[in-house]
Amino acid sequence: MEANDITIERLSPDDWPAYRAIRLEALQDSPQAFGASYADAVAKPDAFWRHRLEQAQAQVDNWLLFARKEGQLVGIIGAFTSNDPHIAEIISVYVSPTARGCGIAQRLMTAILDELARSAAVEKASWSSMSSNCRPSPSTSVPASRSRARKRRSWAMAFGTRNS
């Protein structure tokens, strides 16, 4: 599989079944990398998944992007703002096992950073991972302390001064 065969896209709320499927796959394949559990997610009603995509379409405080190969979702990345609307936390970075190793995670990260840079409010993006197999770009990674048996990696990126 080549990264050129991959499209990065947003999903419409009507595509909630595909979003649900890739999210549940991620929670089963790499539970250590996520704050949610498969059991909790699988029990969520259909309206929950639709609502998440509606929020992401607004691109105000919540973003979701997906990687697609031959009609199938093979990756996901998200971001949100919480207490400080100027800082977006990148979350839910996942690539299906069959699609790993060809740069999809990098393309997803680049796409979400581009989305966040276009946001009028977001001035900084940050990311941290508890997964031992995540490798941020060496130019932006800052290894932090070990937490339990897993490695924590994190970085932050400022988008620069915005003109008013």
Buried (B, 14 or more C-beta within 10 A) or exposed (E): BEBEEBEBEBBEBEBBEBBBEBBBBBBEEBEEBBEBEBEEBEEBEEEEBBBBBBBBBEBBBBBBBBBBBEEEBBBBBBBBBEEEEEBBBBBBBBBBEEBBEBBBBBBBBEBBBEBBBEBEBBBBBBBBBBBEEBEBEEEEBEEEEEEEEEBBBBBBBEBEEEEE
